[in-house]
Structure formats: structure tokens, C-alpha cells
Amino acid sequence: PCGAHSTKSGAMGVSWLLFLQAALLQHVCADDKNQVLDMYRALKKPSDGKEDNRVSNNNLADVMGVLRYIHQEIIVEHSVQPPDRNARKYDIDAIAHYKMQVRNPNKLVNDPSRIPPGFGYFGAFDYGVSTNPAHTKDIESLGDFVGAQQQIEPSINYSSPWYWFSVTGDCPNLPWKCIRGTKHADCPQQPPPTVPSTCLDVGCAGKLDDSARKCQYEDGNESTWSDCCQHYSGDGGGGVVRGGLCEKGKKPNGEHGCVYNYDDLAENDFIDLDELVGIKDMECDGGNRKCKNWNDWRKNCYGDEFKWKFVCTDCFPGGQWHVTKERTDYCVEYDIDPRCAAAPDLCKDERCLALAEKEIGLPFWRGRCEVEANQRRGEAIIKAVQGAPVSDHRLVVKNSAGNPPCAPPGVTNACTPNVNGGPFCTRSFGGAGVCASCYIPGTADAFHDPSLPMCPLTVLSETGNKEAIKPGTTCKSESPLDLCCLYKLPGFNCAASDDVSASTFMTTYAQQSTSRMVEFLKQWISENQADLTDEDKLTDAAYWLWGTQPPKDPVLAWELAQESLKSSTFITWPTPIPTPEPGPSPSPSPSPAPVPTPAPSQEPTPEPAHEGGKGAFPGFAVVLVIILPLACVFWYRRRALRREEARRSYVEETSDNFT
């Protein structure tokens, strides 16, 4: 246990063993509540690849959070002006990756009600100003801290939650520089793009103004909000709030002025947005060269494929919302139908989902409401950070290990599970590495809140989770279709099967291995008497048929997987035996004259046939023999052609998934 230790005074010295033990104990005790997280921020890359100012009084996000910010706030063409601009909104051209060390104050770390555990309230910052009153109040009472907020919203579609973060800095209630207003008419600065709410009309003093640092912000005194810096109160009391960024090289300790830190950013910590989305691989100037950057591509792109945008002149409350797609003389990175953009629940909005074309622009950005498309974008960012492709769908950078357990022994918090399979916590959601709540499906005692995301299948291998399992937690069955046995709860294994079925698909899925999925799919191809023509494409398809979490409906997932494979271009199927083309119908031959049959002895001579009936039966038989088979052949061929046309139509509609 972490605690005080001593040696006998007057001794000649401490043995090396005791010395090392003490040093190790000190290291562990200092770090047992420290977390190492991956945070990201969209920005304009410094010209020399070095930060002008270390990040503070600002917001960051995990992988999915920074993608959502760019997707919704930065690149939507119809909402950004002017059309002849030379850069993206706010000049953003890069994503910065921060390997952030976080150690919040004990009052936060030890508070079991905090979600996610160990973090304070999130505070949105505008021009260096905290605009969330609850966040500002917490700073005053708790001191500096890193805030976090879980995001689950229908404006973008992910399979798990994602996170935004806030990091406090010096004098967090005032802007970087003064803002002109009625109380600050002498401020020489131009107003920032976004004026903080507390500075509207009246203006604000700047953080470094002498007058602001000599007076004290008071929560109940509105006249001080725009003039004076916030001061610490409570246990640490006194002095202007310094901010949570530690001195360079110092580990966070949870005290005033030191709750987070990171190494100075280097060139490889900046992800070039133009490279990420594929702009630098595209052709400019009539196809004679590669495009240099966003502005070059926008003005000099080769071809007309991306010269479109959505236009709406009556998209406002009470308007007709008449949207058109119009040509431009420049290339557009991304646009979304204004009817979709205005829908708060975009990915569930029936009007938006019914549109035949709701997004235009680069392939990288299309599919905002598609889980797989968003996952692909997230993995592209991790590939850029790691310098190697992601092979396991996990968005946490691989060297982010060694964090403390989400459910520490003896502590009951939002990550302490019950016998019903939850809530457990995982650090794999979103890409930052924070503790996020989830549940194990299919337990004998069903989890009470299925709105939570299902845990990743490897959740019990994360630090402390297996030890946190509550005695009595059991699966309701050993069927893979009930999902629980896939998590390998102690004493529970899935029933074995070697057939090609939804159950075997799920046991293969749970192995989290593309090579195993390829083997399973090859068995399925063989049993369907089909031929594999491109193993690389099969391997890519196999990778996207499994994920970190199980599907909610395993049977449906397997059915959809089979449909996608059947419509792929890398599997050929048995061709039906062709039916011969019918030849020309023979001309009917005249019926032969009937051969008279001698009358048997003692039998009366038959009467002559009625008029028109002579030879009728033999002629009808000939018609049946010749015409009926031809009619059957014609009917069969028409039926086969109709089925082939239906199959081709289905292939054309679904082939994009696996080509």
C-alpha cells in the first residue's frame, strides 16, 4: 500500500534493495491516479511545426470528437462564407495529437458520482473564456482540473460514445485580449470571431491586463465578471487562478497549477488534413501535377466531379426549404443538404434519410450517418499518428497502456458492475482512453439499461475488470447468439460448432481476428460452390465484418454479411446451364390419309365420320407433340431471363459495399 515509510536513524545507510523499493513505491504512489490519454485538436499548423503557445483555456476531443467538429462546424460548404475564401474555416489545416498526462485534484478523483470517473465538469471555451457557469464555479472551489463530457447525439452515427475535454488556464473567465464594449471602449483590439457571452455589449478586460489581475471575480457580483480575474478559494485559497498546465517535465500532482501536462509537440504530432482526406493525391491544373493544398485544389482541381454545392434561399423557420444542387466553378470538400444540416436528430430524421442524395464532396467525408464510414475515418487518424494501419479497430494509440483500473478495488463508482452484467467500464471508446460505461449483454439477470453501449468483447482483459466481476454474474445460455458467452465470463464458454451458421459466425467474430474470419468465409464460399477470385479483397471485407463490440442482432448481422458477399466482385457463382435457343417452328405437315382398317368378320361396318371430323384426333395429337414442348421451352426461358434481370438489378444496387 502507498503510505509513509522510514528507516532506522543512525544506520550506516539504506541497502540498495530498500532504496530501490522506496523509489519504486514513491513512483507508484505518485502515479496511481495519473492517467495518460490521447487528445486531439483541429487547428492551423504552426509554420515551424512548433506550438506558439502551449494549450490551456481550451477544448480538445478524442478521435471521434475532433472528426465530428470538423464534419459539422468547419467544412459544410453551404454554411461557410465567402465562397472565394482561401482556407477552411478558422484556417484549419491540421489535427494535433496530444499525449496528455492527467491527474485531477483528489476531490474529483475520489468522487464516485463523477462521470467519467476522475474528471470534472466540461467547460466550453470561447476565445479563452470558460462559458459554462458550473465549470467556472468548480474552478473556484476545486482549483484547476481537466473536464470531460460524454457525447451521444444523433447528428452523427458512431457505435460508442465520444468525448470532449476542457483544460483550464490562467484567469479562465477573461479573454486572451481585451474586447471592446461599453465598459471597455478604449480596447484597441478587433473583436474575435466568436465573442464570449460574458463580453457581449459590455466588452471584457484581457487576462494579462494589470487592472484585471488586481481585482477579484465574484460569482454573485456581475459587475466583476468582465473586469476581474478569477481567484482560488477553498483549500488552496488565494491568488489568481494559474491554470492546470504543469511546468515542462513535471508530472501532474493534482494541486493548483499542475493537473495536466504533455511533451512539446513535434512535427509528427500534426496530422496534415489535406493528406488525410486525399487532396494531395488529387490532380490540379488539367492533370499535370498533384495539388499542393486545400486552396490549390479548390481553385485548380482537375475535372468537374466535385464542383457542386447545395443551395437554399428559403431554409428558415416558416420557409419552403426548397433545396437545389448547383454547379460551382471551384471544388467543394464537403456539403450536406441544408434540410439534413438543420435537423437536430440528423441520423434519425425521416425527411433527411429519404433523400436520394444528401451529401456531396470528397469520398473521405461522405457517410456521416454510417457507422463503418465514421470508423474508417477514425482509423485513418490513428494510422497517421502511429505510422501503421489499425488492425484491430481500436482507436486508442497502442502505447497508451498502464492506466489505473476504472473500478479500483474497494471503490464503488460508475464502473462497479452488478450481477446483471454492468456497468463495466472500458477505455477503448472514442479513442482518448477515458473510462466509459458499458454492459455485457445476455446475462441471466438482464442489464436494466440497454441504452448504454455494449462493452467491447475484450472488456474483461482491461485492467481491473475481471477482478471487479460481482459473484453470481452468469450467462443465460452458452449460445453465441445470446452474446454473453462470447465475453468469456469465468466458467462460461460458447457451445462449439463447426457448421457455417450465424452461431459460428459469432464465435469467429469474437476471436477478433481477420485471418480467422477469412478462413470462415472461405468455408462459406466453398459450401456455396462458388470461387474466390481476389483474396486481398476478401481479407478487406473480412476485416469490416467484425468489430470490437458484438452486433445487437447476430442473425441479422450474418444475413447482411452474406448479402454483401453475394453482391461482391471477388466471388464468382455457379452459372446455370444455358437453355438452347429455340429453333424456328416447323411448318405443319399435312395429315396423312387414314389407313382403312379391315372390318372384322361378323362386325358391322362403321358409319362414316361426321363432316369435319375425319382425321381430327390424329391432327390434334401432332399439334400437342410439336407445339406444347416449344411453348414450355419459351416459358422456361422467359422465367430464367426475368430471374437473371432481378439478380443483376440487386447486384448493381448493393455492389458498392465490397468493390
NUBA-744577 format. One line per field, with one value per residue (C-alpha): residue number from 1; chain; y, x, z; residue in three letters. Coordinates in pm, whole numbers, plus 50000, padded with zeros to 5 digits. Layout:
pos = NUM ...
unit = A ...
north = Y ...
east = X ...
up = Z ...
code = ALA ...
//
This chain:
pos = 1 2 3 4 5 6 7 8 9 10 11 12 13 14 15 16 17 18 19 20 21 22 23 24 25 26 27 28 29 30 31 32 33 34 35 36 37 38 39 40 41 42 43 44 45 46 47 48 49 50 51 52 53 54 55 56 57 58 59 60 61 62 63 64 65 66 67 68 69 70 71 72 73 74 75 76 77 78 79 80 81 82 83 84 85 86 87 88 89 90 91 92 93 94 95 96 97 98 99 100 101 102 103 104 105 106 107 108 109 110 111 112 113 114 115 116 117 118 119 120 121 122 123 124 125 126 127 128 129 130 131 132 133 134 135 136 137 138 139 140 141 142 143 144 145 146 147 148 149 150 151 152 153 154 155 156 157 158 159 160 161 162 163 164 165 166 167 168 169 170 171 172 173 174 175 176 177 178 179 180 181 182 183 184 185 186 187 188 189 190 191 192 193 194 195 196 197 198 199 200 201 202 203 204 205 206 207 208 209 210 211 212 213 214 215 216 217 218 219 220 221 222 223 224 225 226 227 228 229 230 231 232 233 234 235 236 237 238 239 240 241 242 243 244 245 246 247 248 249 250 251 252 253 254 255 256 257 258 259 260 261 262 263 264 265 266 267 268 269 270 271 272 273 274 275 276 277 278 279 280 281 282 283 284 285 286 287 288 289 290 291 292 293 294 295 296 297 298 299 300 301 302 303 304 305 306 307 308 309 310 311 312 313 314 315 316 317 318 319 320 321 322 323 324 325 326 327 328 329 330 331 332 333 334 335 336 337 338 339 340 341 342 343 344 345 346 347 348 349 350 351 352 353 354 355 356 357 358 359 360 361 362 363 364 365 366 367 368 369 370 371 372 373 374 375 376 377 378 379 380 381 382 383 384 385 386 387 388 389 390 391 392 393 394 395 396 397 398 399 400 401 402 403 404 405 406 407 408 409 410 411 412 413 414 415 416 417 418 419 420 421 422 423 424 425 426 427 428 429 430 431 432 433 434 435 436 437 438 439 440 441 442 443 444 445 446 447 448 449 450 451 452 453 454 455 456 457 458 459 460 461 462 463 464 465 466 467 468 469 470 471 472 473 474 475 476 477 478 479 480 481 482 483 484 485 486 487 488 489 490 491 492 493 494 495 496 497 498 499 500 501 502 503 504 505 506 507 508 509 510 511 512 513 514 515 516 517 518 519 520 521 522 523 524 525 526 527 528 529 530 531 532 533 534 535 536 537 538 539 540 541 542 543 544 545 546 547 548 549 550 551 552 553 554 555 556 557 558 559 560 561 562 563 564 565 566 567 568 569 570 571 572 573 574 575 576 577 578 579 580 581 582 583 584 585 586 587 588 589 590 591 592 593 594 595 596 597 598 599 600 601 602 603 604 605 606 607 608 609 610 611 612 613 614 615 616 617 618 619 620 621 622 623 624 625 626 627 628 629 630 631 632 633 634 635 636 637 638 639 640 641 642 643 644 645 646 647 648 649 650 651 652 653 654 655 656 657 658 659
unit = A A A A A A A A A A A A A A A A A A A A A A A A A A A A A A A A A A A A A A A A A A A A A A A A A A A A A A A A A A A A A A A A A A A A A A A A A A A A A A A A A A A A A A A A A A A A A A A A A A A A A A A A A A A A A A A A A A A A A A A A A A A A A A A A A A A A A A A A A A A A A A A A A A A A A A A A A A A A A A A A A A A A A A A A A A A A A A A A A A A A A A A A A A A A A A A A A A A A A A A A A A A A A A A A A A A A A A A A A A A A A A A A A A A A A A A A A A A A A A A A A A A A A A A A A A A A A A A A A A A A A A A A A A A A A A A A A A A A A A A A A A A A A A A A A A A A A A A A A A A A A A A A A A A A A A A A A A A A A A A A A A A A A A A A A A A A A A A A A A A A A A A A A A A A A A A A A A A A A A A A A A A A A A A A A A A A A A A A A A A A A A A A A A A A A A A A A A A A A A A A A A A A A A A A A A A A A A A A A A A A A A A A A A A A A A A A A A A A A A A A A A A A A A A A A A A A A A A A A A A A A A A A A A A A A A A A A A A A A A A A A A A A A A A A A A A A A A A A A A A A A A A A A A A A A A A A A A A A A A A A A A A A A A A A A A A A A A A A A A A A A A A A A A A A A A A A A A A A A A A A A A A A A A A A A A A A A A A A A A A A A A A A A A A A A A A A A A A A A A A A A A A A A A A A A A A A A A A A A A A A A A A A A A A A A A A A A A A A A A A A A A A A A A A A A A A A A A A A A A A
north = 50000 50360 50523 50660 50452 50501 50359 50335 50653 50625 50330 50327 50354 50201 49886 49912 49681 49908 50212 50071 49954 50302 50465 50228 50284 50659 50629 50409 50628 50937 50778 50555 50813 50958 50883 50904 50999 51076 51411 51591 51945 52088 52396 52584 52414 52646 52724 52576 52276 52407 52545 52920 52870 52554 52457 52595 52760 52549 52246 51919 51596 51230 51094 51080 51414 51604 51440 51544 51903 51928 51746 51971 52305 52353 52206 52230 52436 52599 52737 52882 53218 53367 53126 53278 53214 53080 52838 52630 52799 52933 52845 52487 52261 52008 51791 51800 51490 51540 51258 51410 51322 51399 51394 51583 51702 51438 51581 51486 51165 51027 51140 50825 51030 51179 51050 50975 50885 51122 51423 51749 51932 52011 52382 52524 52792 53084 53298 53170 53225 52948 52994 52724 52869 52526 52484 52829 52761 52430 52603 52839 52563 52276 52461 52363 52046 51873 51844 51581 51535 51224 51286 51070 51263 51169 51431 51176 50798 50607 50269 50410 50742 51005 51281 51648 51784 52120 52230 52532 52805 53137 53367 53141 53386 53656 53655 53635 54005 54281 54304 54644 54727 54983 54921 54880 55139 55209 54849 54870 54506 54389 54161 53785 53559 53443 53689 53515 53567 53749 54006 54083 54456 54546 54410 54249 54313 54085 53814 53995 54345 54482 54608 54262 54088 54336 54284 53963 53796 53735 53479 53686 54023 54055 54381 54187 53918 54112 54312 54088 53759 53459 53367 53038 52979 52680 52458 52616 52965 53293 53425 53441 53103 52992 52711 52338 52314 52197 52323 52140 51796 51787 51509 51625 51602 51728 52053 52413 52485 52122 51883 51809 51810 51692 51695 51978 51892 51787 51775 51422 51524 51723 51535 51714 51740 51773 51446 51274 51348 51276 51628 51599 51281 51458 51629 52002 52220 51988 51678 51795 51791 51694 51950 52131 52211 52287 52629 52497 52207 52427 52667 52446 52098 51880 51779 51872 51582 51796 52125 52107 52253 52267 52596 52704 53060 52984 52747 52914 52868 52919 52892 52643 52470 52430 52287 52263 52119 52369 52384 52584 52698 52561 52224 52158 51945 51857 51969 51827 51903 52202 52007 51747 52001 52174 51851 51812 51435 51422 51050 50963 51231 51062 51351 51352 50975 50964 51195 51023 51245 51410 51454 51563 51614 51405 51032 51066 51275 51112 50882 51097 50871 50544 50372 50198 50517 50704 50415 50425 50796 50735 50457 50686 50931 50657 50531 50881 50900 50552 50540 50200 50083 49984 49608 49565 49852 50012 50389 50421 50465 50142 50292 50429 50149 50137 50347 50272 50050 50217 50030 50042 49776 49890 50185 50194 50420 50435 50143 49899 49620 49434 49071 49187 49247 49615 49879 49785 50048 50039 50271 50180 50406 50725 50699 50904 50627 50757 50518 50482 50285 49978 49645 49276 49154 48820 48776 48563 48875 49117 49459 49728 49999 49868 50228 50204 50071 49707 49652 49559 49183 49224 49433 49170 49183 49552 49635 49556 49448 49074 49135 49363 49091 49052 48693 48544 48703 48433 48399 48290 48037 47906 48012 48261 48423 48537 48707 48671 48362 48550 48767 48466 48523 48281 47940 48020 47914 47916 47588 47460 47429 47381 47446 47762 47940 48257 48088 48003 48349 48498 48271 48368 48735 48712 48590 48946 48814 48895 48579 48363 48544 48484 48109 48105 48294 48059 47770 47952 48018 47652 47526 47755 47606 47949 48056 48321 48544 48806 48713 49066 49198 48911 48998 49361 49255 49012 49291 49501 49209 49211 49486 49547 49523 49248 49330 49368 49118 48842 48660 48979 49064 48727 48767 49112 48978 48707 48956 49178 48884 48766 49109 49137 49140 48895 48585 48411 48197 47882 47971 47794 47554 47763 47670 47619 47887 47756 47689 47805 47637 47366 47414 47182 46883 46766 46487 46151 45986 45734 45377 45188 44904 44589 44516 44211 43927 43933 44303 44577 44826 45159 45460 45741 46011 46332 46626 46791 46510 46299 46271 46525 46322 46230 46601 46726 46478 46611 46967 46857 46675 46967 47292 47210 47138 47459 47656 47503 47596 47953 47986 47848 48086 48386 48284 48239 48578 48752 48595 48696 49054 49069 48929 49183 49467 49355 49330 49680 49823 49659 49607 49931 49771 49536 49679
east = 50000 50105 50199 50482 50794 51105 51448 51629 51814 52184 52221 52522 52289 51997 52051 52021 51720 51538 51643 51504 51190 51135 51196 50956 50695 50731 50687 50378 50222 50279 50121 49845 49581 49756 49608 49771 49516 49515 49355 49317 49254 49180 49395 49616 49955 50240 50476 50774 50586 50605 50326 50326 50157 50103 49738 49529 49188 49082 48888 49013 48845 48905 48938 48565 48505 48755 48612 48262 48380 48538 48248 47980 48146 48430 48367 47992 48006 47664 47713 48065 48129 48264 48286 48617 48792 49147 49129 48891 48701 48937 49226 49219 49459 49577 49483 49722 49771 49845 49974 49820 49906 49613 49595 49292 49250 49163 48814 48739 48937 48773 48419 48228 47948 48169 48116 48358 48538 48815 48705 48529 48258 48330 48353 48326 48590 48542 48849 48999 48683 48501 48135 47983 47881 47902 48255 48358 48217 48401 48730 48679 48607 48821 49105 49237 49110 49056 48687 48523 48181 48041 47868 47595 47397 47203 47378 47649 47648 47907 47882 48000 48020 48284 48429 48512 48765 48840 49174 49181 49440 49539 49246 48990 48698 48855 48959 49312 49298 49053 48727 48579 48239 48053 48276 48593 48557 48931 49022 49224 49166 48940 48664 48735 48531 48324 48260 48211 47866 48002 48170 47871 47786 47994 48326 48596 48937 49216 49374 49706 49571 49708 49367 49212 49474 49440 49069 48880 48597 48295 48034 47748 47869 47801 47995 48320 48263 48408 48668 48845 49035 48902 49087 49127 48918 48865 49155 49423 49283 49417 49571 49469 49380 49703 49565 49628 49926 50236 50586 50766 50886 50683 50433 50083 50012 49651 49748 49691 49883 49963 49687 49789 50099 50231 50556 50604 50450 50686 50639 50496 50229 50048 49825 49805 49433 49490 49684 49430 49133 49321 49356 49733 49682 49445 49534 49542 49599 49449 49602 49962 50056 49942 49753 49959 49692 49324 49334 49522 49278 48971 49074 49272 49123 49111 48765 48413 48333 48347 48217 47878 47711 47364 47174 46867 46733 46428 46570 46449 46158 45843 46029 45962 46302 46344 46694 46878 47214 47405 47731 48027 48349 48555 48588 48392 48537 48200 47841 47524 47165 47051 46739 46968 47205 46915 46776 46887 46848 47003 47081 46726 46540 46297 46294 46674 46708 46456 46666 46830 47139 47210 47590 47838 48213 48521 48464 48656 48376 48068 47863 47821 47544 47722 47898 48152 48238 48300 48510 48720 48783 48884 49122 49278 49370 49522 49719 49860 49953 50106 50259 50096 49745 49499 49444 49203 48951 49077 49113 49336 49702 49882 50138 49862 49888 49938 49643 49485 49175 48841 48694 48968 48947 48732 48586 48226 48181 48018 48239 48148 47935 47638 47541 47337 47645 47704 47801 48157 48389 48620 48896 48850 48558 48619 48995 49105 49129 48884 48667 48332 48035 47906 47734 47769 47453 47281 47339 47095 46985 46942 47104 46848 46965 47018 47057 47417 47655 47753 48104 48385 48435 48776 48645 48737 49101 49124 49297 49085 48767 48796 48860 48553 48309 48046 47997 47681 47720 47621 47519 47166 47297 47602 47460 47676 47354 47284 47628 47719 47938 48149 48286 48446 48296 48464 48301 48117 48222 48016 47884 48118 48003 48184 47897 47853 47581 47507 47638 47974 47988 47960 48224 48455 48362 48454 48805 48877 49095 49071 49261 49010 48722 48882 48900 48533 48430 48630 48436 48111 48226 48317 47987 47806 48009 48147 48502 48720 48889 49065 49189 49304 48950 48813 49058 48947 48581 48653 48813 48497 48269 48387 48429 48520 48155 47911 47612 47279 47113 47363 47127 47057 47428 47507 47228 47357 47713 47601 47408 47715 47936 47689 47699 48079 48310 48564 48342 48207 47899 47797 47641 47312 47330 47221 46895 46931 46779 46454 46483 46228 45890 45848 45575 45286 45280 44953 44799 44841 44531 44394 44460 44132 44110 43951 43628 43647 43427 43077 43118 42900 43074 43130 42929 43118 43261 43062 43166 43481 43569 43762 44126 44070 44218 44549 44595 44540 44797 45055 44990 45039 45361 45518 45374 45347 45721 45809 45572 45730 46079 45967 45803 46111 46346 46128 46125 46503 46557 46331 46523 46857 46738 46628 46963 47159 46948 47018 47393 47403 47225 47449 47787 47935 47978 48254 48412
up = 50000 49943 50270 50476 50518 50733 50806 51136 51219 51280 51045 50818 50522 50348 50148 49772 49787 50031 49834 49510 49688 49829 49492 49321 49592 49553 49176 49208 49475 49263 48956 49089 48993 48691 48350 48008 47743 47371 47293 46962 46842 46498 46428 46187 46192 46305 46018 46201 46339 46696 46913 46961 47298 47497 47513 47802 47847 47554 47437 47296 47192 47127 46773 46704 46872 46655 46341 46441 46500 46155 45989 46138 46209 45960 45615 45541 45221 45220 45572 45530 45366 45146 44851 44735 45069 45059 45352 45560 45840 46108 45872 45999 45808 46069 46364 46660 46876 47246 47465 47776 48136 48367 48747 48876 49239 49500 49544 49185 49166 49481 49395 49286 49127 48855 48501 48353 48676 48779 48570 48641 48453 48091 48011 47660 47595 47356 47295 47620 47831 48018 47925 48149 48492 48661 48525 48646 48992 49015 48931 49220 49472 49341 49173 48833 48667 48336 48248 48029 47873 47709 47378 47225 46966 46652 46435 46363 46393 46599 46769 47105 47294 47225 47442 47461 47711 47868 48017 48244 48218 48366 48458 48283 48298 48077 47709 47572 47492 47577 47382 47305 47458 47664 47969 47763 47491 47488 47388 47063 46959 46679 46812 46786 46551 46847 47131 47469 47617 47924 47695 47472 47466 47774 47645 47863 48006 47889 48105 48133 48194 48523 48630 48580 48794 49078 49132 49205 49016 49241 49140 49284 49159 48785 48761 48820 48556 48264 48460 48712 48712 48899 49221 49403 49714 49940 50049 49833 49860 49736 49418 49056 48908 48740 48526 48530 48294 48483 48425 48146 48252 48573 48640 48732 49104 49133 49302 49196 48880 48794 48687 48327 48112 47778 47584 47340 47007 46730 46354 46363 46618 46347 46103 45769 45695 45320 45317 45541 45315 44991 44848 44798 44594 44354 44026 43959 43650 43393 43548 43502 43871 44220 44422 44689 44949 45005 44836 44534 44494 44543 44266 44028 44067 43757 43640 43746 43980 44297 44156 44323 44631 44787 44766 44958 44976 45189 45450 45768 46010 45808 45476 45199 45233 44860 44810 44480 44382 44174 43980 44111 43943 44234 44404 44723 45003 45158 45171 45319 45226 45440 45542 45698 45848 46024 46170 46536 46503 46157 46151 46259 46066 45824 45578 45559 45536 45249 45030 44734 44767 45097 45083 44818 44818 44885 44950 45278 45430 45281 45504 45814 45942 45858 46148 45924 45735 46061 46192 45874 45927 46288 46190 45928 46205 46422 46122 46078 46448 46474 46128 46072 45981 46252 46251 46542 46506 46829 46820 47127 47031 47113 47352 47578 47834 48209 48322 48660 48673 48607 48907 49175 49447 49739 49547 49424 49124 48781 48672 48951 48797 48942 48872 48571 48356 48417 48436 48348 48204 47906 47788 47421 47326 47129 47115 47419 47678 47942 48142 47962 48094 47907 47977 47890 47711 47762 48135 48332 48517 48225 48248 48328 48086 47731 47609 47728 47463 47478 47609 47372 47366 47533 47824 48086 47976 48067 48395 48699 48519 48573 48943 48953 48837 49105 49230 49084 48741 48491 48126 48046 47793 47610 47274 47082 46961 47319 47313 47682 47642 47385 47669 47843 48184 48426 48388 48065 47716 47399 47264 46993 46633 46303 46061 45857 46054 46247 46564 46406 46253 46603 46760 46474 46521 46888 46807 46686 46406 46038 45940 46131 45964 45623 45698 45796 45482 45262 45413 45335 44975 44931 45067 44825 44537 44449 44359 44523 44265 44481 44828 44913 44865 45071 45350 45348 45354 45639 45845 45823 45913 46275 46532 46893 47005 46904 46682 46860 46626 46537 46298 46103 46101 45941 45685 45586 45566 45325 45111 45086 44992 44729 44568 44579 44278 44420 44430 44121 44143 43950 43614 43538 43242 42942 42779 42398 42185 42031 41656 41400 41434 41169 40908 40985 40751 40602 40797 40628 40495 40740 40653 40641 40883 40756 40929 41143 41048 41175 41281 41138 40908 41093 40982 40804 41027 41068 40844 40965 41199 40957 41087 41374 41660 41487 41382 41740 41870 41626 41750 42109 42028 41841 41981 42352 42403 42221 42442 42753 42634 42562 42908 43087 42906 42986 43354 43360 43195 43448 43738 43586 43540 43906 44021 43815 43950 44309 44237 44092 44396 44655 44490 44629 44971 44861 44547
code = PRO CYS GLY ALA HIS SER THR LYS SER GLY ALA MET GLY VAL SER TRP LEU LEU PHE LEU GLN ALA ALA LEU LEU GLN HIS VAL CYS ALA ASP ASP LYS ASN GLN VAL LEU ASP MET TYR ARG ALA LEU LYS LYS PRO SER ASP GLY LYS GLU ASP ASN ARG VAL SER ASN ASN ASN LEU ALA ASP VAL MET GLY VAL LEU ARG TYR ILE HIS GLN GLU ILE ILE VAL GLU HIS SER VAL GLN PRO PRO ASP ARG ASN ALA ARG LYS TYR ASP ILE ASP ALA ILE ALA HIS TYR LYS MET GLN VAL ARG ASN PRO ASN LYS LEU VAL ASN ASP PRO SER ARG ILE PRO PRO GLY PHE GLY TYR PHE GLY ALA PHE ASP TYR GLY VAL SER THR ASN PRO ALA HIS THR LYS ASP ILE GLU SER LEU GLY ASP PHE VAL GLY ALA GLN GLN GLN ILE GLU PRO SER ILE ASN TYR SER SER PRO TRP TYR TRP PHE SER VAL THR GLY ASP CYS PRO ASN LEU PRO TRP LYS CYS ILE ARG GLY THR LYS HIS ALA ASP CYS PRO GLN GLN PRO PRO PRO THR VAL PRO SER THR CYS LEU ASP VAL GLY CYS ALA GLY LYS LEU ASP ASP SER ALA ARG LYS CYS GLN TYR GLU ASP GLY ASN GLU SER THR TRP SER ASP CYS CYS GLN HIS TYR SER GLY ASP GLY GLY GLY GLY VAL VAL ARG GLY GLY LEU CYS GLU LYS GLY LYS LYS PRO ASN GLY GLU HIS GLY CYS VAL TYR ASN TYR ASP ASP LEU ALA GLU ASN ASP PHE ILE ASP LEU ASP GLU LEU VAL GLY ILE LYS ASP MET GLU CYS ASP GLY GLY ASN ARG LYS CYS LYS ASN TRP ASN ASP TRP ARG LYS ASN CYS TYR GLY ASP GLU PHE LYS TRP LYS PHE VAL CYS THR ASP CYS PHE PRO GLY GLY GLN TRP HIS VAL THR LYS GLU ARG THR ASP TYR CYS VAL GLU TYR ASP ILE ASP PRO ARG CYS ALA ALA ALA PRO ASP LEU CYS LYS ASP GLU ARG CYS LEU ALA LEU ALA GLU LYS GLU ILE GLY LEU PRO PHE TRP ARG GLY ARG CYS GLU VAL GLU ALA ASN GLN ARG ARG GLY GLU ALA ILE ILE LYS ALA VAL GLN GLY ALA PRO VAL SER ASP HIS ARG LEU VAL VAL LYS ASN SER ALA GLY ASN PRO PRO CYS ALA PRO PRO GLY VAL THR ASN ALA CYS THR PRO ASN VAL ASN GLY GLY PRO PHE CYS THR ARG SER PHE GLY GLY ALA GLY VAL CYS ALA SER CYS TYR ILE PRO GLY THR ALA ASP ALA PHE HIS ASP PRO SER LEU PRO MET CYS PRO LEU THR VAL LEU SER GLU THR GLY ASN LYS GLU ALA ILE LYS PRO GLY THR THR CYS LYS SER GLU SER PRO LEU ASP LEU CYS CYS LEU TYR LYS LEU PRO GLY PHE ASN CYS ALA ALA SER ASP ASP VAL SER ALA SER THR PHE MET THR THR TYR ALA GLN GLN SER THR SER ARG MET VAL GLU PHE LEU LYS GLN TRP ILE SER GLU ASN GLN ALA ASP LEU THR ASP GLU ASP LYS LEU THR ASP ALA ALA TYR TRP LEU TRP GLY THR GLN PRO PRO LYS ASP PRO VAL LEU ALA TRP GLU LEU ALA GLN GLU SER LEU LYS SER SER THR PHE ILE THR TRP PRO THR PRO ILE PRO THR PRO GLU PRO GLY PRO SER PRO SER PRO SER PRO SER PRO ALA PRO VAL PRO THR PRO ALA PRO SER GLN GLU PRO THR PRO GLU PRO ALA HIS GLU GLY GLY LYS GLY ALA PHE PRO GLY PHE ALA VAL VAL LEU VAL ILE ILE LEU PRO LEU ALA CYS VAL PHE TRP TYR ARG ARG ARG ALA LEU ARG ARG GLU GLU ALA ARG ARG SER TYR VAL GLU GLU THR SER ASP ASN PHE THR
//
